[in-house]
Structures are given as structure tokens and as C-alpha cells.
Amino acid sequence: MSEQLPAILLVAPLFGALLIGVASPGDPRRAFPIVLLSLSISLAATVALLTKVVSSGPVDYFLGGWAEPLGIGIQLRVDGINALILVFIALIGLLTAIFSYRGPDDGEPTDKAPLFYILYLLLCVGLLGITITGDAFNVFVLVEIASLTSYGLVAMGSSPRGTLAAFNYIIMGTIGASFYLLGVGYLYMRTGALNMAQIHSLIALPEVAASQTILVAFLLILVGVWIKMAFFPLYGWLPNAYTYCPSGASGILAPLVTKVSVYVMIRVMLSVFGAGWVFQSAGWSQTVVWLAVIAILAGSFIALAQVELKKMLSYLIVAEVGYMVGGAWLANHWGMVGAIYHILADAAMTLCLFLAANIFVKHAGGGRIDRLEGLFRRMPVVAGAFVVGALSMIGVPPTGGFFSKWYLIRGGIEAGQWPFVAALILSSLVNAVLFFRIFEVAHFGRKPADGHHHHPPHADGEPSPEQQGTIGETTGSDRKPRLTAVAPLVAAAALVLLVGIFSGPIVEIIRGALQGMPHVGAAAPLIGR
């Protein structure tokens, strides 16, 4: 059974989605247990895989039992880095699935729940597959699975603004996927291979590495992945998509989609082209780090101008993507470690903040920050979890956000990239201003004059976001948050703390995976010690 773990973690949610479609297409009461069982199996498989990788080294799995070259297109590979990411994908998927539960006494429509859960499970299949596959073309296939389900989840919001956000998401996502696929086509044209390890071995040859076709392929793939991860200025699809989609959708999209895309970038850099070619032959490190600095500052200061809570958090994601891209392109060991560690830390704290924000928005009757008055007193457990996520975003120990920024700053100092270091520190200060402004409103309340603002409807007659609350949610409920919403939030806050407390073992797994990569070759001094 242990040899089949890479297949089990993918098959469980895939068959779960099929079972919901066949056995309970109109019955949400049957769909929810299937979701929980499927994702629980995937989580157990990912934890077992992580344990196996830590004790025995990387795992290679060929679907159908065929080794190379017959199985070259369906290889799954698990090392210490993506084993950690797989655990986080399965865990976040399970927690958000519990959060998304709608009971018959909630007063909310449940007729679309089976369709939601089918898309949800297929999204998990796509994200898990992207992370585990060892084939460059299969990355595209799995990215499209994840993207198509994401579009559907965003469009399930009941507002026209959610539908428009989904349409913009489709346009940008399709452009990004097209760039990536075209880049893979150029790679295949020059190397005749699609398996990542085989492509890397061919690019290591001097005559292939010097080819302009390889350079064009890398540029196309990089731009495609940057669009998928919403790297500034290619972020236009993200803020509205994450703000106006249903709460259950934002709970999984915001923590995972951009982070998995960052992992794809790192995997392409190290496993396909190789660190030596990327940092020495391409020679773009300085330029990309400066782009990351711009992304960090732009995301942070645009967030500072927002009045809607989820929109503010969405722009902070844009800044966080800049953290990870900049760290990966510092071209040194600690920068890469910080970028990978930040994938995990940011996934945990973004999950915590978005789950809490969805509860706040629902019970405040609107998405505006200045309408959160008194929520800290009314729901102290939710408020406490939100504070944990906020402190991690600011970078306060012992949260995961502190340690990831520590490693990123260390990498920036060793690389002599002082603008990157300054951007990280300034962004943390902006985050402190943003979240303490929320703490002030939610705990101490607004000034008397602030309570008399009038928010007119849009010109088309639709209620403004300030009036209508979260898309697909009831507006301004006085009821206490249900247990199925609070329990995943508390678990997410605990995860934020655990990522920080156990930063040492996590970083050692990451470092071991980086130093043990056989495909790093001559570039090992750049990312190892």
C-alpha cells in the first residue's frame, strides 16, 4: 500500500467528485461526507509520503508501473519540498471544506452544494497533481484542471460582480496557460522530451544550453507562471476574484492557488532548466529581484488604500507573491529556503485571515473595514484567530511569517540586495498599520462621525459591496458563527503557530531537499552550502 501513496492522494478526491456526481447530484447531505472522506484519505496519504521521504529520500512513481521511457509522460516525483506542500494542500482543502458546510438551519441556499463540492474536489486534484507531477506537459494539463474549476467556483457567487470577476479571471488565466504551453512546446522542439529530469539533463549540454530556443522557452514559461501567480503587474484578475467569490471558494483559492504557482516557478527553475543555467546563463536575477521589490511595495500600498476587508487581504497576497519571487531569484541558499518556507507560512496565514474575514463580513452586514465595529467583543474566538494571522502577516514571532521573513532578509543581505531587504521591512510596517487599524475599529469602535457615512448603490441599481455583504451570504446576521466555521479557523490559527514553532525541522527538510537534488549539478554552490 505504501508504494501506491502518490496515486492514492490523487485518486481519492477524483473518485470523490465522481461519486458525488453519480450518487448525490442533488443531495448536499450525501455530498459533504464524501468530501470529508476523500480529503481525509488524501491528507493521510500526504502525511505518510512526507514521513517516507524524510526517512528514505525522494519517491518516484510511474503510473501503470512503467519506468522510463514508456512511463516518462506519467511520472510522479515526491521530494522533501513538494511533500511539505502536498500536506498543506490536503490539510487546507479539508479545513476549508468543513468551513464551507451549510446546514439546513443556516437559512442559506444549499441547492448548489453538490456542484460546488464537485468543483472543489477537482480543484484539489489539480493542485495536488501540479505539485507532484514530474512532466512539464502534465503541469499544463493539471493547471487547466485547477483553473477551470477555479473559474467555476468564483462564478458561483450570486452577484454580477462575481460573474465579471470570473470572466476576467478566465481571460487572464487562459493567456497565462497559453504562454506556458507555448514555452513547453519550444522546449520539446529543442530537446524532444517532456519529462523534467530528462529535459534538465539535455539542457546541461553546452550546445543545448546556448540555444536561443531554450531562452525563449524559459521566458514564455516564466511569463505564463507569473500571470497564474498574479505577480505585479500581472495581478489584475486576483483582487475581484477573491473578494466577490463565495466564502468557501476564497478559503481555498486565496491560500493555495498563487502559492502552488510559485512552487511551479521554483520547480521549473531548479528541476527543468537548472539553477546554473537560470542564474548564470540567463542572468536575470538582478532584474527579477527589482520587479519583486516593485511588487512588494505596490501590493502593500494599494492595500493601504482599500476600504473593503477582503479586497485589502487580496492586495496583500500580491505583495506576498513578491516576497517569494524575490527570494527565489536572490540566487543564494537562504533566499531559496526563505521563498519555499514562505509558501507554507503564507498559505497558513492567508487561510486564517480569509476564514476569519468571511465570518466578519457575514456578521457585519458588509465588507467595509469601518463596519466591523464591536466584532472583537461579539466573537472573541474568531477575533483571536484573526489576530494570530495578522501578526504572522506583520512578522511577529513565534508565527511562521516571522521566520519566513527572517530567512528572506538573510538571503537578501547575503546577496547584497538591500532594496529587497528594505522592501520587506517597509511592507511589514505597512501591514502593521493595516491590521492595527482593523483592531482599532473592531475592538474600540468608530468615531461618532464615522457612523453616518452613506454608501450609495452603483449606477446600475445593484447594491454596493458595502450594502450587500459577501456574495452568496446572508447580510448582517446577529447569530453566532457556527461551529463548523469556527473550528477550522482555530485549526488554521494553530497551524500558523505550528509552522513557526517547528520552523527548524521544516527548514532542515527544505535544505536537505535542495542540497540533495541530483539535477542541481554544477549550480549546487548557488543554493547549497
TIMARSE-997691 format. One record per residue (C-alpha): x, y, z. Coordinates in steps of 0.25 Angstrom, whole numbers, padded with zeros to 4 digits, always signed. Example, Ala and Ser with C-alpha at 12.3 -4.5 7.8 and 13.67 -1.06 7.14 Angstrom:
2
+0049-0018+0031/+0055-0004+0029/
//
This chain:
529
+0000+0000+0000/+0011+0010+0003/+0017+0009-0011/+0003+0014-0016/+0003+0026-0008/+0005+0036-0019/-0006+0031-0027/-0016+0030-0015/-0014+0044-0011/-0019+0048-0025/-0029+0037-0027/-0037+0039-0014/-0042+0053-0018/-0044+0050-0032/-0053+0038-0029/-0060+0046-0018/-0064+0056-0029/-0069+0045-0038/-0077+0039-0027/-0084+0052-0023/-0088+0054-0038/-0093+0040-0039/-0099+0037-0025/-0103+0050-0020/-0105+0061-0031/-0116+0068-0023/-0114+0064-0009/-0104+0072-0001/-0105+0063+0011/-0099+0052+0004/-0088+0061-0003/-0082+0066+0009/-0078+0053+0016/-0072+0049+0003/-0063+0061+0002/-0058+0059+0016/-0055+0045+0014/-0048+0048+0001/-0039+0059+0006/-0036+0051+0019/-0031+0040+0011/-0022+0050+0003/-0017+0056+0015/-0013+0043+0021/-0006+0039+0009/+0002+0052+0008/+0006+0051+0023/+0011+0037+0020/+0018+0041+0008/+0025+0052+0016/+0029+0042+0026/+0035+0033+0016/+0042+0044+0008/+0049+0049+0021/+0053+0035+0025/+0057+0029+0012/+0059+0040+0001/+0051+0044-0011/+0040+0035-0017/+0038+0033-0032/+0025+0027-0036/+0021+0023-0050/+0006+0021-0053/+0004+0008-0059/+0017+0002-0054/+0025+0006-0066/+0038+0012-0064/+0045+0021-0074/+0044+0023-0085/+0030+0017-0086/+0025+0024-0073/+0033+0037-0076/+0020+0045-0078/+0013+0040-0065/+0024+0041-0055/+0021+0046-0041/+0032+0050-0032/+0032+0054-0017/+0044+0060-0010/+0044+0068+0003/+0040+0081-0003/+0027+0077-0010/+0024+0066+0001/+0022+0078+0010/+0014+0086+0000/+0005+0073-0002/+0002+0072+0013/-0002+0087+0013/-0011+0086+0001/-0019+0074+0006/-0020+0080+0020/-0025+0093+0015/-0034+0087+0006/-0040+0079+0017/-0041+0090+0027/-0048+0099+0016/-0057+0088+0013/-0062+0088+0027/-0063+0103+0027/-0072+0103+0015/-0082+0094+0021/-0096+0099+0020/-0107+0093+0029/-0122+0093+0027/-0123+0102+0039/-0113+0113+0033/-0124+0120+0025/-0115+0119+0013/-0118+0112-0001/-0111+0098-0002/-0116+0094-0016/-0103+0097-0022/-0095+0090-0011/-0093+0077-0019/-0088+0085-0031/-0079+0093-0022/-0073+0081-0016/-0070+0074-0029/-0062+0086-0034/-0056+0087-0020/-0050+0073-0021/-0046+0074-0035/-0038+0087-0031/-0031+0079-0020/-0028+0068-0031/-0022+0079-0040/-0014+0086-0029/-0008+0072-0023/-0005+0068-0037/+0002+0081-0041/+0011+0079-0029/+0014+0064-0031/+0016+0062-0046/+0030+0061-0052/+0025+0064-0066/+0025+0078-0072/+0013+0076-0081/+0005+0069-0070/+0007+0082-0062/-0001+0089-0072/-0012+0079-0072/-0013+0080-0057/-0012+0095-0057/-0024+0095-0066/-0032+0086-0057/-0029+0095-0046/-0032+0107-0054/-0045+0103-0060/-0050+0098-0046/-0046+0112-0040/-0053+0119-0051/-0066+0111-0047/-0064+0114-0032/-0062+0129-0034/-0075+0129-0043/-0084+0123-0033/-0085+0136-0026/-0099+0141-0027/-0095+0155-0031/-0092+0160-0045/-0079+0166-0040/-0075+0152-0036/-0078+0147-0050/-0070+0159-0056/-0058+0155-0047/-0059+0141-0052/-0059+0145-0067/-0047+0154-0064/-0040+0142-0057/-0043+0133-0069/-0037+0143-0079/-0024+0145-0071/-0023+0130-0067/-0025+0126-0082/-0014+0136-0086/-0004+0130-0075/-0007+0116-0079/-0005+0119-0094/+0009+0125-0090/+0013+0113-0082/+0008+0103-0093/+0016+0111-0104/+0028+0110-0095/+0027+0095-0093/+0025+0094-0108/+0039+0101-0110/+0045+0092-0100/+0040+0080-0107/+0044+0085-0121/+0059+0087-0116/+0060+0075-0107/+0050+0065-0111/+0046+0062-0097/+0035+0066-0087/+0040+0059-0074/+0046+0069-0065/+0058+0061-0061/+0061+0058-0076/+0060+0072-0081/+0069+0076-0070/+0080+0066-0074/+0079+0071-0088/+0080+0086-0085/+0092+0083-0077/+0099+0080-0090/+0106+0093-0095/+0101+0093-0109/+0086+0092-0104/+0088+0102-0093/+0093+0112-0103/+0081+0111-0111/+0072+0123-0113/+0060+0114-0113/+0063+0110-0099/+0064+0124-0095/+0050+0127-0102/+0044+0115-0095/+0048+0120-0082/+0043+0134-0084/+0030+0129-0089/+0028+0119-0077/+0032+0129-0067/+0022+0140-0072/+0011+0129-0072/+0014+0125-0058/+0015+0140-0053/+0001+0142-0059/-0004+0130-0051/+0002+0135-0038/-0002+0149-0040/+0012+0155-0040/+0011+0170-0041/+0007+0176-0051/+0000+0163-0056/-0009+0163-0044/-0022+0169-0050/-0030+0156-0048/-0028+0154-0034/-0034+0165-0025/-0048+0164-0030/-0048+0149-0032/-0044+0146-0017/-0053+0157-0012/-0066+0154-0019/-0066+0139-0019/-0073+0130-0009/-0066+0129+0005/-0064+0114+0003/-0057+0117-0010/-0048+0128-0005/-0044+0120+0007/-0036+0110-0003/-0033+0119-0015/-0026+0130-0007/-0017+0121+0002/-0013+0111-0009/-0014+0116-0024/-0003+0126-0024/+0006+0118-0015/+0005+0106-0024/+0008+0115-0036/+0021+0120-0028/+0025+0106-0026/+0023+0103-0041/+0033+0114-0044/+0043+0109-0034/+0041+0095-0039/+0044+0100-0054/+0056+0108-0049/+0062+0096-0042/+0057+0083-0048/+0055+0087-0063/+0066+0098-0066/+0075+0096-0054/+0080+0107-0045/+0093+0109-0052/+0086+0112-0065/+0076+0121-0059/+0085+0129-0050/+0097+0129-0059/+0093+0127-0073/+0080+0135-0073/+0086+0146-0064/+0073+0152-0060/+0074+0151-0045/+0076+0166-0043/+0064+0170-0052/+0054+0160-0045/+0058+0164-0031/+0055+0178-0035/+0042+0174-0041/+0039+0167-0027/+0043+0180-0020/+0032+0187-0028/+0022+0176-0026/+0024+0177-0011/+0023+0192-0010/+0011+0193-0020/+0003+0182-0013/+0005+0188+0001/+0002+0202-0003/-0010+0198-0011/-0015+0190+0001/-0013+0202+0009/-0024+0210+0001/-0034+0199+0002/-0047+0200+0010/-0052+0186+0008/-0046+0175+0017/-0045+0164+0007/-0040+0174-0004/-0029+0178+0005/-0025+0164+0008/-0025+0161-0007/-0015+0172-0010/-0006+0167+0002/-0006+0154-0006/+0000+0162-0018/+0011+0167-0008/+0014+0153-0003/+0016+0147-0017/+0027+0158-0018/+0033+0153-0005/+0034+0139-0011/+0038+0142-0025/+0049+0152-0020/+0054+0141-0010/+0055+0130-0021/+0063+0140-0030/+0073+0144-0020/+0082+0133-0025/+0086+0128-0012/+0083+0117-0002/+0076+0125+0009/+0067+0133-0001/+0062+0120-0007/+0060+0114+0006/+0052+0126+0010/+0044+0126-0002/+0040+0111-0001/+0037+0113+0014/+0029+0125+0012/+0020+0117+0002/+0016+0109+0015/+0015+0121+0024/+0007+0129+0015/-0003+0118+0012/-0005+0116+0026/-0007+0131+0030/-0015+0134+0017/-0025+0123+0021/-0026+0128+0035/-0029+0142+0030/-0039+0139+0019/-0047+0129+0028/-0048+0140+0039/-0051+0151+0029/-0062+0143+0023/-0068+0141+0037/-0066+0156+0040/-0072+0161+0027/-0084+0152+0028/-0087+0156+0043/-0084+0171+0040/-0094+0172+0028/-0084+0177+0019/-0069+0177+0014/-0064+0190+0019/-0054+0191+0030/-0061+0202+0037/-0074+0193+0038/-0066+0183+0047/-0069+0191+0060/-0071+0182+0072/-0068+0169+0065/-0056+0166+0074/-0065+0167+0087/-0076+0159+0080/-0068+0147+0075/-0054+0147+0083/-0050+0133+0078/-0051+0138+0063/-0044+0151+0067/-0033+0144+0074/-0030+0135+0061/-0031+0147+0052/-0020+0154+0061/-0011+0142+0060/-0012+0142+0045/-0010+0157+0045/+0003+0156+0054/+0008+0146+0045/+0006+0155+0033/+0013+0166+0040/+0024+0157+0044/+0023+0155+0059/+0030+0143+0066/+0027+0132+0068/+0018+0131+0056/+0022+0125+0043/+0022+0139+0036/+0034+0144+0045/+0043+0132+0041/+0040+0133+0027/+0043+0148+0026/+0056+0145+0035/+0061+0135+0024/+0057+0144+0013/+0064+0156+0019/+0076+0148+0022/+0077+0143+0007/+0075+0158+0003/+0087+0162+0012/+0096+0151+0007/+0092+0155-0007/+0095+0170-0005/+0080+0172-0010/+0078+0184+0000/+0065+0189-0007/+0059+0175-0006/+0062+0176+0009/+0057+0190+0011/+0044+0186+0003/+0042+0174+0013/+0043+0183+0025/+0035+0194+0019/+0024+0184+0015/+0024+0179+0029/+0022+0193+0035/+0010+0195+0025/+0004+0182+0029/+0005+0187+0044/-0003+0200+0040/-0013+0192+0033/-0016+0182+0043/-0016+0191+0055/-0026+0200+0048/-0035+0188+0047/-0032+0184+0062/-0036+0199+0066/-0049+0198+0058/-0053+0184+0062/-0050+0186+0077/-0051+0200+0081/-0061+0204+0070/-0062+0216+0061/-0062+0231+0064/-0077+0236+0064/-0075+0244+0051/-0071+0231+0044/-0084+0224+0047/-0092+0234+0038/-0086+0231+0024/-0096+0228+0013/-0092+0218+0003/-0100+0220-0010/-0103+0208-0019/-0096+0206-0032/-0101+0213-0045/-0107+0200-0050/-0116+0199-0037/-0108+0188-0031/-0105+0189-0016/-0091+0194-0014/-0081+0184-0007/-0083+0192+0006/-0098+0189+0006/-0099+0175+0001/-0088+0168+0009/-0081+0155+0004/-0086+0149-0009/-0095+0138-0007/-0096+0140+0008/-0107+0146+0017/-0105+0160+0021/-0103+0165+0035/-0107+0153+0043/-0107+0154+0058/-0106+0139+0060/-0093+0134+0066/-0083+0127+0056/-0086+0112+0054/-0076+0102+0060/-0073+0097+0046/-0068+0111+0043/-0060+0114+0056/-0053+0100+0057/-0046+0101+0044/-0042+0115+0047/-0036+0111+0061/-0029+0100+0054/-0023+0110+0044/-0018+0119+0055/-0011+0107+0061/-0005+0104+0048/+0001+0118+0047/+0007+0116+0061/+0012+0102+0058/+0019+0106+0045/+0027+0116+0053/+0029+0107+0065/+0034+0096+0057/+0042+0105+0047/+0055+0097+0050/+0050+0083+0045/+0043+0089+0033/+0055+0097+0029/+0064+0085+0030/+0055+0077+0021/+0055+0088+0011/+0070+0090+0012/+0072+0075+0011/+0064+0074-0002/+0071+0086-0008/+0085+0080-0005/+0081+0066-0009/+0075+0070-0023/+0084+0062-0033/+0079+0071-0044/+0085+0084-0038/+0099+0079-0042/+0109+0090-0044/+0099+0100-0039/+0100+0094-0025/+0108+0105-0019/+0097+0115-0022/+0087+0108-0014/+0094+0099-0005/+0105+0101+0006/
//
